[in-house]
Amino acid sequence: MHGRHESQHARVPRATLLVLTAVLVVGTTLVFSQLDRQEAAGSAGRAGATSSLSRGSDAVAPSSPTVTTTRTPSEADQSRRAVTAVLSACRLSNLRQQTALSTAAVSLAQWQKHIEAMNLLVAGKISLSVARDFWEQTRVAASENAAAFRTVDGPVRDRPATCSAVDPRWSQAATRGELDALTRCRAALPVRSTVLQLARDGVSQWEHHIHEMELMRAGKVTPAQAAAAWRKSWKAGDRKMRAYEAATREAAATRCTLL
């Protein structure tokens, strides 16, 4: 009895042990299977991450230093710039001369009328009172007009007119019209320089006579002294004004069209 009980008691643990063993085996198998899947997934993830990192590294990998190079202008660009510089210098000289000549013409027109009145008076074609009326009219703004010429003529005197020919190496970059205009200007500027010099001499004489008239009006010289000075100025002024007018006509025949 007691022996059967022990035998039966002994069989229970063995059955239980078998069940537990089976459970343990199955559980262990499931655990390792799960671990294998996780490991496989982890390996795939690491491989993907490594691939992504590799691609990222390729994307952000420092490239070789960029070397900045200065583009050398083409020969055509260089030629065009050279042509433009020549045209600009000639155009500027032309504009300065034209401005000075136009301003001089305003002042010298007064001086010319002043001289013409004396010529008509000496020729007996007008009376002294008429001549005096002419002279009074020419005095209006005479000093201001002469001063205006001095102002615009300053840059012309300080920077002589320059109008160079286009270097043959650059001529292909210029149009036929530009080359023709440049040729005309190169011929016109020296002629107009002569006119300007005569204009300067004429304005100087006119300014001197204006000063004499003011002295007479202020009572600082006698009428006889003023008349003697005027006769001298009139004759010299008449000669210079004739030369100025002749040079002006010559300059009109050689025009610069670079504006």
C-alpha positions as MATLAB code, in Angstrom:
seq = 'MHGRHESQHARVPRATLLVLTAVLVVGTTLVFSQLDRQEAAGSAGRAGATSSLSRGSDAVAPSSPTVTTTRTPSEADQSRRAVTAVLSACRLSNLRQQTALSTAAVSLAQWQKHIEAMNLLVAGKISLSVARDFWEQTRVAASENAAAFRTVDGPVRDRPATCSAVDPRWSQAATRGELDALTRCRAALPVRSTVLQLARDGVSQWEHHIHEMELMRAGKVTPAQAAAAWRKSWKAGDRKMRAYEAATREAAATRCTLL';
ca = [
       0.000    0.000    0.000;
       2.593    2.355    0.991;
       4.743    1.101   -1.893;
       1.982    1.774   -4.433;
       1.504    5.235   -3.054;
       5.157    6.008   -3.449;
       5.152    4.562   -6.963;
       2.110    6.595   -7.887;
       3.595    9.642   -6.211;
       6.779    9.075   -8.140;
       4.919    8.787  -11.478;
       3.222   12.196  -11.059;
       6.368   14.245  -11.040;
       7.662   12.364  -14.082;
       4.483   13.173  -16.016;
       4.655   16.705  -14.924;
       8.295   16.779  -15.840;
       7.514   15.533  -19.303;
       4.876   18.196  -19.760;
       7.201   20.869  -18.476;
       9.991   19.586  -20.669;
       7.737   19.668  -23.716;
       6.589   23.149  -22.851;
      10.165   24.223  -22.294;
      11.278   22.778  -25.626;
       8.429   24.398  -27.521;
       8.954   27.687  -25.714;
      12.645   27.610  -26.317;
      12.069   26.866  -29.985;
       9.623   29.766  -30.230;
      12.004   32.073  -28.407;
      14.936   31.198  -30.676;
      12.704   31.444  -33.707;
      11.609   34.895  -32.575;
      15.197   35.858  -31.895;
      16.219   34.627  -35.329;
      13.491   36.772  -36.953;
      14.518   39.791  -34.879;
      18.143   39.221  -35.747;
      17.281   38.919  -39.416;
      15.192   42.070  -39.234;
      17.936   43.822  -37.335;
      20.514   42.765  -39.897;
      18.321   43.995  -42.702;
      17.760   47.270  -40.851;
      21.447   47.686  -40.215;
      22.173   46.892  -43.831;
      19.582   49.460  -44.942;
      20.924   52.004  -42.504;
      24.449   51.334  -43.668;
      23.308   51.724  -47.257;
      21.496   54.973  -46.385;
      24.512   56.259  -44.518;
      26.646   55.273  -47.444;
      24.354   57.158  -49.813;
      24.261   60.113  -47.395;
      27.989   60.101  -47.184;
      28.144   60.131  -50.945;
      25.691   63.048  -51.007;
      27.497   65.196  -48.483;
      31.009   64.002  -49.044;
      33.220   67.022  -49.471;
      34.023   67.552  -53.079;
      37.358   68.739  -54.307;
      37.927   72.468  -53.765;
      36.245   74.615  -56.415;
      38.765   76.612  -58.351;
      37.352   79.975  -59.460;
      38.689   80.983  -62.803;
      38.375   84.435  -64.331;
      36.955   84.313  -67.799;
      39.158   86.028  -70.272;
      37.071   88.236  -72.558;
      37.011   87.012  -76.089;
      39.000   88.808  -78.701;
      35.748   90.188  -80.154;
      34.733   91.630  -76.775;
      38.125   93.232  -76.290;
      38.010   94.757  -79.759;
      34.519   96.150  -79.208;
      35.538   97.705  -75.904;
      38.518   99.334  -77.560;
      36.301  100.749  -80.331;
      33.785  102.033  -77.771;
      36.565  103.796  -75.844;
      37.789  105.562  -78.989;
      34.256  106.614  -79.954;
      33.486  107.856  -76.423;
      36.627  110.004  -76.254;
      35.874  111.536  -79.640;
      32.219  112.107  -78.752;
      33.143  113.888  -75.516;
      35.624  116.158  -77.292;
      32.992  116.961  -79.908;
      30.363  117.902  -77.335;
      32.781  120.099  -75.385;
      33.841  121.929  -78.526;
      30.258  122.439  -79.679;
      29.201  123.802  -76.300;
      32.154  126.206  -76.162;
      31.623  127.381  -79.744;
      27.883  127.933  -79.204;
      28.498  129.955  -76.056;
      31.249  131.960  -77.748;
      28.902  132.778  -80.630;
      26.437  134.448  -78.229;
      29.121  136.679  -76.736;
      30.841  137.465  -80.045;
      27.542  138.361  -81.727;
      27.353  141.321  -79.339;
      30.941  142.285  -80.088;
      30.255  141.994  -83.821;
      27.253  144.332  -83.617;
      29.327  146.770  -81.593;
      31.986  146.803  -84.312;
      29.451  146.993  -87.152;
      27.889  150.095  -85.595;
      31.291  151.754  -85.667;
      31.867  150.650  -89.276;
      28.533  152.153  -90.326;
      29.232  155.336  -88.387;
      32.656  155.794  -90.015;
      31.126  155.060  -93.418;
      28.539  157.787  -92.780;
      25.625  155.374  -93.042;
      24.269  156.026  -89.537;
      24.391  158.945  -87.129;
      26.283  159.030  -83.856;
      23.025  158.799  -81.883;
      22.019  155.642  -83.772;
      25.472  154.177  -83.198;
      25.170  154.904  -79.503;
      21.828  153.101  -79.407;
      23.500  150.058  -80.973;
      26.298  150.230  -78.456;
      23.879  150.411  -75.540;
      21.997  147.369  -76.823;
      25.165  145.324  -77.097;
      26.050  146.089  -73.472;
      23.056  144.136  -72.129;
      24.389  141.027  -70.312;
      27.692  141.430  -72.172;
      29.851  140.600  -69.142;
      27.659  137.624  -68.194;
      27.802  136.140  -71.696;
      31.568  136.484  -71.872;
      31.896  134.862  -68.440;
      29.640  131.980  -69.554;
      32.011  131.283  -72.426;
      35.002  131.255  -70.105;
      33.248  128.692  -67.914;
      32.472  126.163  -70.654;
      35.737  126.778  -72.482;
      37.821  125.881  -69.429;
      37.545  122.081  -69.817;
      38.303  122.386  -73.540;
      41.486  124.320  -72.845;
      42.515  121.992  -70.034;
      41.852  118.834  -72.072;
      42.649  119.292  -75.759;
      40.299  117.539  -78.139;
      41.277  113.942  -78.837;
      39.834  111.851  -81.627;
      42.022  108.880  -82.486;
      41.619  106.457  -85.342;
      40.522  102.899  -84.585;
      43.433  100.498  -84.460;
      43.309   98.161  -87.494;
      43.254   95.213  -85.092;
      39.867   96.406  -83.779;
      38.274   97.727  -86.971;
      36.210   94.556  -87.462;
      34.351   95.391  -84.232;
      33.185   98.783  -85.571;
      30.353   99.433  -88.004;
      30.916  101.236  -91.263;
      28.807  104.134  -89.982;
      30.967  104.448  -86.853;
      34.185  104.438  -88.848;
      32.840  107.062  -91.271;
      31.654  109.302  -88.420;
      35.011  108.936  -86.706;
      36.814  109.956  -89.880;
      34.671  113.087  -90.219;
      35.180  114.020  -86.576;
      38.925  113.573  -86.784;
      38.899  116.086  -89.641;
      36.457  118.487  -87.939;
      37.954  118.789  -84.462;
      41.275  120.421  -85.465;
      39.412  122.951  -87.641;
      37.111  123.833  -84.774;
      40.077  124.125  -82.424;
      41.272  126.964  -84.657;
      37.837  128.596  -84.443;
      37.904  128.307  -80.669;
      41.280  129.989  -80.417;
      40.025  132.894  -82.524;
      36.905  133.011  -80.358;
      39.027  133.285  -77.237;
      40.942  136.190  -78.717;
      37.706  137.895  -79.755;
      36.046  137.458  -76.356;
      39.186  138.820  -74.666;
      39.030  141.973  -76.787;
      35.317  142.317  -76.104;
      35.849  141.941  -72.360;
      38.549  144.597  -72.500;
      36.239  147.022  -74.303;
      33.379  146.289  -71.882;
      35.748  147.243  -69.067;
      36.656  150.501  -70.847;
      32.971  151.385  -71.288;
      32.352  150.810  -67.603;
      35.284  153.058  -66.706;
      33.872  155.825  -68.884;
      30.400  155.424  -67.390;
      31.929  155.603  -63.921;
      33.781  158.794  -64.869;
      37.187  157.218  -64.396;
      38.332  158.094  -67.944;
      37.495  161.095  -70.111;
      35.353  160.762  -73.245;
      38.437  161.585  -75.340;
      40.440  158.804  -73.723;
      37.569  156.389  -74.162;
      37.196  157.342  -77.836;
      40.910  156.808  -78.489;
      40.850  153.424  -76.801;
      37.726  152.465  -78.724;
      39.279  153.282  -82.094;
      42.187  151.010  -81.271;
      39.938  148.179  -80.079;
      37.600  148.612  -83.023;
      40.298  148.169  -85.694;
      41.960  145.171  -84.008;
      38.567  143.660  -83.210;
      37.361  144.049  -86.776;
      40.390  142.139  -88.127;
      40.005  139.316  -85.633;
      36.251  139.035  -86.144;
      36.754  138.642  -89.895;
      39.227  135.836  -89.282;
      36.807  134.237  -86.788;
      33.911  134.365  -89.265;
      36.034  132.820  -92.039;
      37.157  130.001  -89.767;
      33.553  129.425  -88.654;
      32.447  129.001  -92.276;
      35.238  126.530  -92.910;
      34.346  124.552  -89.794;
      30.716  124.342  -90.933;
      31.857  122.335  -93.955;
      33.430  119.643  -91.755;
      30.828  118.323  -89.359;
      31.200  115.777  -86.581;
      28.070  113.649  -86.222;
      29.091  111.726  -83.093;
      26.515  112.898  -80.557;
];
